[in-house]
Amino acid sequence: MDLIEKAAAGDTLAISRLLSEVENDTPLGQRALDALYPRAGRAIIIGVTGPSGSGKSTLVNRLALALASNPEGNALKVGVLAVDPSSPFSGGALLGDRVRMRDLGTLPNVFIRSMATRGALGGLARAAEGAAQVLDAVAFGIIIVETVGAGQAEVDIARMAHTTVVVEAPGLGDDIQAAKAGILEIADVLAVNKADKPGAEATARSLRVMLEIGTEMMGKEGADDAARWQIPLVMTCALDGAGVDELKNAIWSHQRWLNAHGGMEARNRARASDALERAAREHLFREWRQGLRDDVYRAVVDEVVAHRISPRKALERLLKT
């Protein structure tokens, strides 16, 4: 039995090794994604994002425990992909999130994987989509993807997840910063974590006002209130677990709404289209770059560095070459 078959059979060690192959973009990892793709497409992907210091990792720990213990009456397997910053020395994940998720290691139906961003923007590791696909294919019913906490660039999670939870917390600066960063626009569920801290209620009030303004703007644009998801705001305290059940219920409510209004199919179609476009860009760039002589490419780069030619004009020259 090869590595792919062992992973498909639920072998935890094989799954870990296969995720490493996918993350490193090896030929075996690429073959695994091709082989496992027909088995994927059944998992619920929950994205958790928000600014650094909001307590995302501790909240994910509590949420995964709640889902694994009783995920709406079903004994589903829960996979957690914690995207950590890259080590400046090894390039690997710093493993900070896994340190905070020690409680999950005792549960047989929970699998945790830290992934390094390796310089990727958008708050996600480059291979996060592939890793989620592997976990989906080997029968993980729920996959939680926690982003690195990069702030404004974290909107990539909205293209990957079925439900996106945006976590905010008091004491992180200007309350309006969340709106300026744009991450409120991707929220399906809002969580104000560290609800026991001073200023939590004020943060929640500010966010509710922003949600009301957003609802009014949507109404002016002609959006149908009955067909639009009303974003819930949940107060949580990850340290003692307060509000985590309410957060879990809000996620399940969003899942039911998606299924009732065709949103799940629309999001799956958007994910598939995005994955196809990304694969096309990577393939076309690789083919184009391999067809260029290194000295020609370096000469044009030198022209751009010296500001003798713009990047757009440089591309036009290389395409003609």
C-alpha positions as CSV (number, residue, x, y, z in Angstrom):
1,M,0.0,0.0,0.0
2,D,1.6,3.3,-1.1
3,L,1.5,6.6,0.9
4,I,-1.6,7.9,-0.9
5,E,-3.6,4.7,-0.1
6,K,-2.5,4.7,3.5
7,A,-3.5,8.3,3.9
8,A,-6.9,7.6,2.3
9,A,-7.3,4.7,4.7
10,G,-6.9,7.2,7.6
11,D,-3.3,6.5,8.7
12,T,-2.4,9.6,10.6
13,L,1.4,9.3,9.9
14,A,0.7,8.9,6.2
15,I,-1.5,11.9,6.2
16,S,1.2,14.0,7.9
17,R,3.8,12.8,5.4
18,L,1.5,13.5,2.5
19,L,0.8,17.0,3.7
20,S,4.5,17.6,3.7
21,E,4.7,16.4,0.1
22,V,1.9,18.8,-0.8
23,E,3.4,21.7,1.1
24,N,6.7,21.2,-0.6
25,D,5.0,20.8,-4.0
26,T,6.8,17.6,-4.9
27,P,5.8,15.3,-7.7
28,L,4.3,12.9,-5.2
29,G,2.3,15.8,-3.6
30,Q,1.0,16.8,-7.0
31,R,0.1,13.2,-7.9
32,A,-1.7,12.9,-4.5
33,L,-3.8,15.9,-5.1
34,D,-4.8,14.6,-8.5
35,A,-5.6,11.1,-7.1
36,L,-7.5,12.3,-4.1
37,Y,-9.5,15.1,-5.7
38,P,-12.5,12.9,-6.7
39,R,-12.9,12.0,-3.0
40,A,-13.0,15.6,-1.8
41,G,-15.8,18.1,-1.8
42,R,-17.8,17.0,1.3
43,A,-16.0,18.8,4.1
44,I,-17.2,22.1,5.6
45,I,-14.3,24.6,5.6
46,I,-14.4,27.2,8.4
47,G,-11.9,30.1,8.1
48,V,-10.9,32.0,11.2
49,T,-9.1,35.3,10.7
50,G,-8.5,38.6,12.4
51,P,-5.7,40.8,13.7
52,S,-2.8,39.4,15.8
53,G,-3.5,39.5,19.5
54,S,-7.2,38.8,19.1
55,G,-6.8,35.3,20.6
56,K,-7.6,33.4,17.4
57,S,-5.5,30.4,18.2
58,T,-7.0,29.9,21.7
59,L,-10.5,30.4,20.3
60,V,-9.8,27.9,17.5
61,N,-8.7,25.4,20.2
62,R,-12.0,25.8,22.0
63,L,-14.1,25.8,18.8
64,A,-12.4,22.6,17.6
65,L,-13.0,20.9,21.0
66,A,-16.7,21.9,20.8
67,L,-17.1,20.7,17.2
68,A,-15.2,17.4,17.8
69,S,-17.1,16.6,21.0
70,N,-20.6,17.1,19.5
71,P,-20.6,18.6,16.0
72,E,-24.4,19.0,15.7
73,G,-24.9,15.4,16.8
74,N,-22.5,13.8,14.4
75,A,-19.1,12.3,15.3
76,L,-17.2,14.1,12.6
77,K,-13.5,14.3,12.3
78,V,-12.1,17.8,12.7
79,G,-8.9,18.9,10.9
80,V,-7.1,22.2,12.0
81,L,-4.7,23.9,9.6
82,A,-2.9,26.6,11.6
83,V,-1.0,28.9,9.3
84,D,2.0,30.3,11.3
85,P,4.6,32.8,10.3
86,S,7.7,31.4,8.7
87,S,10.9,31.0,10.7
88,P,13.5,33.5,9.3
89,F,16.1,30.7,9.6
90,S,14.5,27.4,8.6
91,G,11.5,28.7,6.5
92,G,9.3,26.4,8.5
93,A,6.3,27.2,10.7
94,L,7.1,28.7,14.1
95,L,4.6,26.2,15.7
96,G,3.2,28.9,18.0
97,D,-0.4,27.8,17.2
98,R,0.3,24.2,18.0
99,V,1.6,25.1,21.4
100,R,-1.7,26.8,22.1
101,M,-3.7,23.8,20.9
102,R,-2.2,21.1,23.1
103,D,-5.7,20.1,24.3
104,L,-6.6,18.9,20.8
105,G,-3.8,16.4,20.7
106,T,-5.6,14.1,23.1
107,L,-8.7,13.7,20.8
108,P,-8.5,10.8,18.3
109,N,-10.9,12.5,15.9
110,V,-8.9,15.8,15.7
111,F,-5.8,16.4,13.5
112,I,-3.7,19.5,13.8
113,R,-1.2,20.8,11.2
114,S,0.9,23.9,11.3
115,M,1.9,25.4,8.0
116,A,4.4,28.2,7.3
117,T,3.4,31.1,5.1
118,R,6.8,31.0,3.4
119,G,6.3,34.6,2.3
120,A,2.8,34.1,0.9
121,L,0.4,37.1,1.2
122,G,-3.2,36.9,2.1
123,G,-2.7,35.3,5.5
124,L,-2.6,31.8,4.0
125,A,0.1,29.4,3.3
126,R,0.6,28.7,-0.5
127,A,-0.4,25.0,0.1
128,A,-3.3,25.6,2.4
129,E,-5.9,24.9,-0.3
130,G,-4.1,21.6,-1.2
131,A,-3.8,20.6,2.5
132,A,-7.5,21.2,3.0
133,Q,-8.2,19.1,-0.1
134,V,-6.2,16.2,1.4
135,L,-8.0,16.4,4.7
136,D,-11.3,16.6,2.9
137,A,-10.5,13.5,0.8
138,V,-9.5,11.4,3.8
139,A,-12.9,11.9,5.6
140,F,-12.4,15.0,7.8
141,G,-15.9,16.5,7.9
142,I,-14.9,19.8,9.3
143,I,-11.7,21.7,8.5
144,I,-10.8,24.9,10.4
145,V,-8.2,27.1,8.7
146,E,-6.7,29.8,10.9
147,T,-4.8,32.5,9.1
148,V,-1.6,34.0,10.3
149,G,-3.1,37.3,11.4
150,A,-1.6,39.6,8.7
151,G,-4.5,42.2,8.9
152,Q,-5.6,43.7,5.6
153,A,-4.2,40.9,3.4
154,E,-6.2,38.2,5.0
155,V,-9.2,38.4,2.6
156,D,-7.9,35.3,0.7
157,I,-9.5,33.1,3.3
158,A,-13.0,34.2,2.0
159,R,-12.2,32.5,-1.3
160,M,-11.4,29.3,0.4
161,A,-13.8,28.9,3.3
162,H,-17.5,28.2,3.3
163,T,-17.9,30.2,6.5
164,T,-15.5,32.9,7.5
165,V,-15.3,33.9,11.2
166,V,-13.6,37.3,11.8
167,V,-12.3,37.6,15.3
168,E,-11.8,41.1,17.0
169,A,-10.8,42.0,20.5
170,P,-10.7,45.1,22.7
171,G,-7.5,47.0,23.3
172,L,-6.0,46.5,19.8
173,G,-6.3,50.2,18.9
174,D,-8.8,52.2,16.9
175,D,-12.1,50.2,16.6
176,I,-12.6,51.6,13.1
177,Q,-9.4,49.9,12.0
178,A,-11.3,46.7,11.4
179,A,-13.5,48.5,8.8
180,K,-10.5,50.2,7.2
181,A,-8.7,46.9,6.9
182,G,-11.6,45.5,4.9
183,I,-11.9,42.2,6.8
184,L,-15.4,43.0,8.1
185,E,-16.5,42.7,4.5
186,I,-15.6,39.0,4.4
187,A,-17.2,38.1,7.7
188,D,-20.0,35.6,7.8
189,V,-19.8,35.5,11.6
190,L,-18.2,38.2,13.9
191,A,-16.7,37.2,17.2
192,V,-15.5,39.7,19.8
193,N,-13.1,37.7,21.8
194,K,-11.6,38.5,25.3
195,A,-15.1,39.6,26.3
196,D,-14.0,39.7,29.9
197,K,-11.6,42.6,29.1
198,P,-12.5,46.3,29.6
199,G,-13.7,47.8,26.4
200,A,-15.2,44.6,25.0
201,E,-18.8,46.0,25.0
202,A,-17.6,49.2,23.4
203,T,-15.8,47.2,20.7
204,A,-19.0,45.2,20.1
205,R,-21.1,48.4,19.9
206,S,-18.8,49.8,17.3
207,L,-18.9,46.7,15.2
208,R,-22.7,46.5,15.4
209,V,-22.9,50.1,14.1
210,M,-20.6,49.1,11.2
211,L,-22.7,46.1,10.4
212,E,-25.9,48.3,10.4
213,I,-24.2,50.8,8.1
214,G,-23.3,48.0,5.8
215,T,-26.8,46.6,5.9
216,E,-28.2,50.1,5.0
217,M,-25.8,50.4,2.1
218,M,-26.8,47.0,0.8
219,G,-30.5,48.0,1.0
220,K,-29.8,51.2,-1.0
221,E,-28.2,49.0,-3.7
222,G,-31.4,47.0,-3.9
223,A,-30.3,43.8,-2.1
224,D,-33.2,41.7,-0.8
225,D,-33.2,41.6,3.0
226,A,-34.9,38.2,3.0
227,A,-32.2,36.6,0.8
228,R,-29.2,38.2,2.6
229,W,-27.4,36.6,5.4
230,Q,-27.6,38.7,8.6
231,I,-24.1,38.6,10.1
232,P,-24.3,37.6,13.8
233,L,-22.0,39.1,16.4
234,V,-20.9,36.7,19.2
235,M,-19.1,37.6,22.4
236,T,-16.5,35.0,23.4
237,C,-13.9,34.4,26.0
238,A,-11.6,31.7,24.8
239,L,-9.8,31.3,28.1
240,D,-12.8,30.0,29.9
241,G,-14.9,28.9,26.9
242,A,-17.7,31.5,27.3
243,G,-19.6,32.0,24.1
244,V,-18.0,29.2,22.2
245,D,-21.2,27.2,22.0
246,E,-22.9,30.4,20.6
247,L,-20.1,30.7,18.1
248,K,-20.5,27.1,17.0
249,N,-24.3,27.6,16.7
250,A,-23.8,30.7,14.6
251,I,-21.5,28.7,12.2
252,W,-24.1,26.0,11.9
253,S,-26.8,28.6,11.2
254,H,-24.7,30.0,8.4
255,Q,-24.2,26.5,6.9
256,R,-28.0,25.9,7.0
257,W,-28.5,29.3,5.3
258,L,-26.0,28.5,2.6
259,N,-27.7,25.2,1.9
260,A,-31.2,26.8,1.8
261,H,-30.2,29.7,-0.5
262,G,-27.8,28.0,-2.9
263,G,-24.8,29.7,-1.3
264,M,-22.9,26.4,-0.8
265,E,-22.9,25.6,-4.5
266,A,-22.0,29.2,-5.4
267,R,-19.0,29.1,-3.0
268,N,-17.8,25.7,-4.2
269,R,-18.0,27.0,-7.8
270,A,-16.1,30.1,-6.9
271,R,-13.4,28.0,-5.1
272,A,-13.1,25.7,-8.2
273,S,-12.8,28.6,-10.5
274,D,-10.2,30.3,-8.4
275,A,-8.2,27.1,-8.1
276,L,-8.3,26.6,-11.9
277,E,-7.2,30.2,-12.6
278,R,-4.4,29.9,-10.1
279,A,-3.2,26.6,-11.6
280,A,-3.3,28.2,-15.1
281,R,-1.3,31.2,-14.0
282,E,1.3,29.1,-12.3
283,H,1.6,26.7,-15.3
284,L,1.7,29.5,-17.9
285,F,4.3,31.5,-16.0
286,R,6.4,28.4,-15.5
287,E,6.2,27.5,-19.2
288,W,6.9,31.1,-20.3
289,R,9.9,31.4,-17.9
290,Q,11.4,28.2,-19.0
291,G,11.3,29.4,-22.6
292,L,13.4,32.5,-21.8
293,R,17.1,32.6,-21.7
294,D,18.4,33.6,-18.3
295,D,20.7,36.3,-19.7
296,V,17.8,37.9,-21.6
297,Y,15.6,37.9,-18.5
298,R,18.3,39.3,-16.3
299,A,19.1,42.1,-18.8
300,V,15.4,43.2,-18.8
301,V,15.3,43.1,-14.9
302,D,18.4,45.3,-14.9
303,E,16.6,47.8,-17.1
304,V,13.6,47.8,-14.6
305,V,16.0,48.2,-11.7
306,A,17.7,51.2,-13.4
307,H,14.2,52.7,-14.1
308,R,15.0,52.9,-17.8
309,I,11.8,50.9,-18.6
310,S,8.6,50.2,-16.6
311,P,7.6,46.7,-15.5
312,R,4.7,46.7,-18.0
313,K,7.0,47.7,-20.9
314,A,9.5,45.1,-19.7
315,L,6.8,42.4,-19.9
316,E,5.8,43.5,-23.4
317,R,9.5,43.2,-24.5
318,L,9.9,39.7,-22.9
319,L,6.6,38.5,-24.5
320,K,7.9,39.6,-27.9
321,T,11.2,37.8,-27.2
